[in-house]
Amino acid sequence: MGNHTRKIIHIDMDAFYASVEQRDNLDYRGKPLVVGGLPNQRGVVAAASYEARKFGIHSAMPSRIALAKCPGLIFVKPRFEVYRAVSAQIHAIFERYTNLMEPVALDEAYLDVTENKQNIPYASTVARYIREAILEETQLTASAGVSINKFLAKMASGKNKPNGLTVILPEDAQVFVEQLPIEKFHGIGEVTAAKMHELGIRTGADLKERSLIELTQYFGKVGQYYYKIARAQDDRVVEPNRIRKSIGAETSFAIDLSDRSSMLLELEQIAQIVQQRLEQHQTGGRTITVKVKFSDYQLLTRSKTSLTPINELNEIIIIARTLFEAIELGERGVRLLGISLSNLDNVKSAQLIQLSLFE
């Protein structure tokens, strides 16, 4: 089936964990709130309410920094069992329309409604019905993006958040991408955006001017992805049973880290994000890998496999530190640190894959 004949919806719940907490507790409504670890325990933000986002607070931010930005901030411990139950309710709504559903996380999914169970001709109508049902049955709002492929649907869902519905028609796709600032592209993080700015790439139109050879030369294999999305192309299909092979997180640094203690602190924060993701997916992994990218772009990884699944925060931190200590840093700065767990333990993880290309 050609690219232009598909009808893809991307549904993204609005500030999901934080919205569930505000729904369930009247005192939290309308107030800046984050779900995550406490500042005095070196916690990390898992989700921020829209009121908190106005202060520049976002997920994966250290809690102490979030508190410094907003002194009256409310901290709530994650209740993953509640979020999973709400997510199951939302998935049941999707299944009234299509079996071609690919969960990306508890709060996000792609749906292929090219042919749908209700024989509704317009994907935008399906998206509207789904959003209405989610609001009615969970008292939560969702944003939806509708287009001809996954990339465009994802970009559309972020366009009018919260509680928005955006449609990118086939004939508007190219213009939409050309006008898009590079840092808004799904799959282009802060550090890559900064590198693109240095190369004079500021919009989709600038990106489109670069050849495939140039982009692969600058960005490696992922350059092929950038080349395609600059042309509004994305041939990835919606995969309902895609099995997750690993869970991880990584941080790129705009300024290279040079002192070991700040690297260990960053590693600890990354470990917390990984542990939250393991809990979200109800799984553990037997193989833990630490990844270090140096200022000269050399990449080193060190792994350890355990006989039993690893999912406790302290265990992740201790093993990650030990693996990190075994890496010879020399005089070089570090531009990226990451931790991942593979050999996942639980089949349930197949139901909840985090598809984001570059988590």
C-alpha positions as CSV (number, residue, x, y, z in Angstrom):
1,M,0.0,0.0,0.0
2,G,1.5,3.4,-1.0
3,N,2.4,6.0,1.5
4,H,-0.4,8.4,0.6
5,T,-3.1,5.8,1.0
6,R,-2.6,5.1,4.7
7,K,-4.6,6.8,7.4
8,I,-2.5,7.0,10.6
9,I,-3.6,8.5,14.0
10,H,-1.2,9.3,16.8
11,I,-2.9,9.6,20.2
12,D,-1.0,11.3,23.0
13,M,-2.5,11.7,26.4
14,D,-2.0,15.2,27.9
15,A,0.6,15.3,30.8
16,F,-0.7,11.8,31.5
17,Y,0.7,10.8,35.0
18,A,0.2,14.4,36.3
19,S,-3.3,14.6,34.8
20,V,-4.3,11.3,36.5
21,E,-3.0,12.7,39.9
22,Q,-5.0,15.9,39.4
23,R,-8.1,14.0,38.4
24,D,-7.9,11.9,41.5
25,N,-7.1,14.6,44.0
26,L,-9.0,17.9,44.0
27,D,-6.2,19.7,45.9
28,Y,-3.8,19.2,43.0
29,R,-6.0,20.8,40.3
30,G,-4.7,23.9,38.7
31,K,-1.5,23.7,40.6
32,P,2.1,23.1,39.4
33,L,2.7,19.4,40.1
34,V,5.3,16.8,39.1
35,V,5.2,13.0,39.4
36,G,8.6,11.7,40.4
37,G,11.3,11.4,43.0
38,L,11.9,13.9,45.8
39,P,14.6,16.6,45.5
40,N,16.4,15.6,48.7
41,Q,16.7,12.1,47.4
42,R,18.2,13.2,44.1
43,G,14.9,12.4,42.4
44,V,14.0,12.8,38.7
45,V,10.8,14.2,37.2
46,A,8.7,11.5,35.5
47,A,6.0,13.9,34.4
48,A,5.0,17.5,34.8
49,S,1.5,19.1,34.8
50,Y,0.9,22.0,32.4
51,E,1.0,24.4,35.3
52,A,4.5,23.2,36.1
53,R,5.6,23.3,32.5
54,K,5.1,27.1,32.4
55,F,8.1,27.3,34.8
56,G,10.2,25.4,32.3
57,I,9.9,22.1,34.1
58,H,9.9,18.9,32.0
59,S,10.3,15.1,32.4
60,A,13.8,13.7,33.1
61,M,14.8,17.0,34.8
62,P,16.4,16.5,38.3
63,S,13.8,17.3,41.0
64,R,16.0,19.8,42.8
65,I,16.2,21.9,39.6
66,A,12.5,21.7,39.2
67,L,12.0,22.9,42.7
68,A,14.4,25.8,42.2
69,K,12.4,26.9,39.2
70,C,9.1,26.7,41.1
71,P,9.4,26.8,44.9
72,G,5.7,25.9,45.5
73,L,5.9,22.8,43.3
74,I,4.0,19.7,44.5
75,F,5.8,16.3,44.3
76,V,3.7,13.2,44.0
77,K,5.1,9.6,44.0
78,P,4.3,7.7,40.8
79,R,1.4,5.2,41.0
80,F,2.2,3.0,38.0
81,E,-0.5,0.4,38.8
82,V,-3.1,3.2,38.4
83,Y,-1.6,4.6,35.2
84,R,-1.5,1.1,33.7
85,A,-5.2,0.5,34.5
86,V,-6.1,3.8,32.9
87,S,-3.9,2.9,29.9
88,A,-5.8,-0.4,29.5
89,Q,-9.1,1.5,29.5
90,I,-7.8,3.8,26.7
91,H,-6.5,0.8,24.7
92,A,-10.0,-0.8,24.9
93,I,-11.4,2.3,23.3
94,F,-8.8,2.1,20.4
95,E,-9.8,-1.5,19.8
96,R,-13.4,-0.5,19.0
97,Y,-12.0,1.0,15.8
98,T,-8.9,-1.0,14.9
99,N,-6.7,-3.9,15.8
100,L,-3.8,-2.2,14.2
101,M,-2.7,-0.4,17.4
102,E,1.0,0.1,18.4
103,P,1.4,1.3,22.0
104,V,4.5,3.6,22.3
105,A,4.1,3.9,26.1
106,L,1.3,4.0,28.6
107,D,0.2,7.4,27.3
108,E,0.8,7.2,23.6
109,A,-0.1,5.0,20.6
110,Y,-0.2,4.8,16.8
111,L,-3.4,3.5,15.1
112,D,-3.8,2.5,11.5
113,V,-7.4,3.2,10.6
114,T,-7.0,2.9,6.8
115,E,-9.7,0.2,7.1
116,N,-11.5,0.5,10.4
117,K,-14.1,-1.6,12.2
118,Q,-16.8,1.0,12.0
119,N,-16.1,1.7,8.2
120,I,-15.8,5.5,9.0
121,P,-14.4,7.2,5.8
122,Y,-12.4,9.9,7.5
123,A,-9.6,9.3,10.0
124,S,-10.2,12.7,11.6
125,T,-13.7,11.5,12.5
126,V,-12.3,8.4,14.1
127,A,-9.8,10.5,16.1
128,R,-12.6,12.8,17.2
129,Y,-14.8,9.9,18.4
130,I,-11.7,8.3,20.3
131,R,-10.9,11.6,22.0
132,E,-14.6,12.1,23.1
133,A,-14.7,8.5,24.5
134,I,-11.4,8.9,26.4
135,L,-12.8,12.1,28.0
136,E,-16.1,10.6,28.9
137,E,-14.7,7.3,30.2
138,T,-11.5,8.5,32.0
139,Q,-12.1,12.2,32.5
140,L,-8.8,12.9,30.8
141,T,-7.9,14.7,27.7
142,A,-5.9,13.4,24.7
143,S,-4.4,15.2,21.7
144,A,-4.5,13.5,18.3
145,G,-2.6,13.9,15.1
146,V,-3.9,12.5,11.8
147,S,-1.9,12.0,8.6
148,I,-0.5,9.6,6.0
149,N,2.4,8.2,8.0
150,K,3.7,7.8,11.6
151,F,6.1,10.7,11.5
152,L,3.5,13.2,10.3
153,A,0.8,11.9,12.7
154,K,3.3,12.3,15.6
155,M,4.2,15.8,14.6
156,A,0.5,16.7,14.2
157,S,-0.5,15.4,17.7
158,G,2.0,17.8,19.3
159,K,0.8,20.8,17.3
160,N,-2.2,21.9,19.4
161,K,-1.5,20.4,22.9
162,P,-3.3,20.0,25.2
163,N,-6.6,18.6,24.0
164,G,-6.0,19.3,20.3
165,L,-6.8,17.6,17.0
166,T,-4.6,18.3,14.0
167,V,-4.8,16.9,10.5
168,I,-2.0,17.1,8.0
169,L,-3.5,16.3,4.6
170,P,-1.3,14.6,1.9
171,E,-1.1,17.8,-0.2
172,D,0.0,19.8,2.8
173,A,2.6,17.4,4.1
174,Q,5.7,18.8,2.3
175,V,4.9,22.4,3.2
176,F,4.3,21.5,6.8
177,V,7.7,19.7,7.1
178,E,9.6,22.5,5.3
179,Q,8.3,25.2,7.7
180,L,9.0,23.1,10.8
181,P,11.9,24.3,13.0
182,I,14.5,21.6,13.2
183,E,14.3,21.3,17.0
184,K,10.5,20.4,16.7
185,F,11.3,17.2,14.6
186,H,10.5,13.9,16.3
187,G,13.9,12.1,16.7
188,I,16.0,15.3,16.7
189,G,17.1,16.1,20.3
190,E,18.8,19.2,21.7
191,V,22.3,18.2,20.9
192,T,21.6,17.1,17.3
193,A,19.6,20.3,16.8
194,A,22.6,22.3,18.0
195,K,24.8,20.5,15.6
196,M,22.3,21.1,12.7
197,H,22.3,24.8,13.6
198,E,26.1,24.9,13.2
199,L,25.6,23.4,9.8
200,G,23.1,26.0,8.9
201,I,20.1,23.7,9.1
202,R,17.3,25.5,10.9
203,T,14.1,24.3,9.2
204,G,12.8,21.3,7.3
205,A,13.5,23.2,4.1
206,D,17.2,23.5,5.0
207,L,17.3,19.8,5.9
208,K,15.8,18.9,2.6
209,E,18.5,20.7,0.7
210,R,21.2,18.3,2.2
211,S,22.0,15.2,0.2
212,L,21.8,11.7,1.6
213,I,25.6,11.4,1.5
214,E,26.0,14.6,3.5
215,L,23.5,13.6,6.2
216,T,25.0,10.1,6.6
217,Q,28.5,11.7,6.8
218,Y,27.4,14.0,9.6
219,F,24.9,11.8,11.5
220,G,25.7,8.2,10.6
221,K,23.0,5.7,9.9
222,V,20.2,8.0,11.3
223,G,21.0,10.4,8.5
224,Q,18.9,8.2,6.3
225,Y,15.9,8.8,8.6
226,Y,16.5,12.6,8.5
227,Y,16.7,12.5,4.7
228,K,13.3,10.8,4.4
229,I,11.4,12.9,7.0
230,A,12.7,16.1,5.3
231,R,10.6,14.8,2.3
232,A,7.6,13.9,4.6
233,Q,8.3,10.2,4.0
234,D,8.1,7.5,6.6
235,D,7.4,3.9,5.6
236,R,7.3,2.4,9.1
237,V,4.1,0.4,9.5
238,V,2.0,0.3,12.7
239,E,3.1,-2.9,14.4
240,P,0.6,-4.3,16.9
241,N,2.8,-7.0,18.3
242,R,6.2,-5.4,18.2
243,I,8.3,-6.9,20.9
244,R,10.5,-4.7,23.0
245,K,14.1,-5.9,23.2
246,S,15.5,-3.3,25.7
247,I,14.6,-0.4,28.0
248,G,17.0,2.4,28.5
249,A,17.7,6.1,28.7
250,E,20.6,8.3,27.7
251,T,21.6,12.0,28.1
252,S,23.7,14.0,25.7
253,F,25.5,17.0,27.1
254,A,25.7,20.3,25.3
255,I,29.0,20.9,27.1
256,D,31.2,17.9,27.5
257,L,31.6,16.6,31.1
258,S,35.1,16.4,32.3
259,D,34.9,15.6,36.0
260,R,34.1,12.1,37.2
261,S,31.8,13.0,40.1
262,S,29.4,14.9,37.8
263,M,29.4,12.0,35.4
264,L,28.5,9.6,38.3
265,L,25.7,12.0,39.4
266,E,24.3,12.0,35.8
267,L,24.5,8.2,35.7
268,E,22.5,8.1,38.9
269,Q,19.8,10.3,37.3
270,I,19.7,8.2,34.2
271,A,19.4,5.0,36.3
272,Q,16.2,6.6,37.9
273,I,14.6,7.2,34.5
274,V,15.5,3.6,33.5
275,Q,14.0,2.2,36.7
276,Q,10.8,4.2,36.2
277,R,10.5,2.8,32.6
278,L,11.1,-0.7,33.9
279,E,8.3,-0.2,36.4
280,Q,6.0,1.3,33.8
281,H,6.5,-1.8,31.7
282,Q,6.4,-4.3,34.6
283,T,9.6,-5.9,33.7
284,G,13.3,-6.3,34.5
285,G,16.4,-7.1,32.5
286,R,19.2,-9.5,33.0
287,T,21.8,-7.6,31.0
288,I,22.8,-4.1,31.9
289,T,24.8,-2.0,29.5
290,V,26.5,1.4,30.2
291,K,27.3,3.5,27.2
292,V,29.9,6.4,27.1
293,K,30.4,8.6,24.1
294,F,33.5,10.8,24.2
295,S,34.2,14.3,22.8
296,D,36.0,12.7,19.9
297,Y,32.8,10.6,19.2
298,Q,34.4,7.3,20.2
299,L,31.7,5.1,21.7
300,L,32.4,2.5,24.4
301,T,30.0,0.2,26.1
302,R,30.4,-2.2,29.0
303,S,27.8,-4.9,29.9
304,K,27.2,-7.3,32.7
305,T,24.6,-10.2,32.7
306,S,23.0,-11.3,35.9
307,L,21.3,-14.6,36.7
308,T,18.2,-12.9,37.9
309,P,16.3,-9.9,36.4
310,I,17.5,-6.5,37.6
311,N,14.8,-3.9,38.3
312,E,15.7,-2.3,41.6
313,L,17.1,1.2,41.5
314,N,20.0,0.6,43.9
315,E,21.1,-2.5,42.0
316,I,21.0,-0.6,38.7
317,I,23.1,2.3,40.2
318,I,25.7,0.0,41.8
319,I,26.2,-2.1,38.6
320,A,26.2,0.9,36.3
321,R,28.8,2.6,38.5
322,T,31.0,-0.5,38.5
323,L,30.8,-0.8,34.7
324,F,31.5,2.9,34.3
325,E,34.6,2.8,36.6
326,A,36.0,0.1,34.4
327,I,36.1,2.5,31.4
328,E,39.4,4.3,30.9
329,L,38.4,8.0,30.5
330,G,41.9,9.5,30.0
331,E,41.8,13.2,29.4
332,R,38.8,13.2,27.1
333,G,35.5,14.9,27.9
334,V,32.2,12.9,27.8
335,R,29.4,14.0,25.6
336,L,26.8,11.2,26.2
337,L,26.0,8.7,29.0
338,G,23.4,5.9,28.8
339,I,22.2,2.9,30.6
340,S,20.0,0.1,29.1
341,L,18.6,-3.2,30.2
342,S,18.1,-6.1,27.7
343,N,17.2,-9.8,28.0
344,L,13.9,-8.5,29.4
345,D,12.1,-10.8,31.7
346,N,8.4,-10.3,31.2
347,V,6.2,-11.0,28.2
348,K,4.0,-8.0,29.2
349,S,6.8,-5.8,27.9
350,A,5.7,-6.9,24.4
351,Q,2.4,-5.1,25.0
352,L,4.0,-1.7,25.9
353,I,6.8,-0.8,23.6
354,Q,8.5,2.6,23.8
355,L,8.9,3.2,20.2
356,S,10.6,6.5,20.3
357,L,13.6,6.3,18.0
358,F,16.0,8.0,20.4
359,E,14.7,7.8,23.9
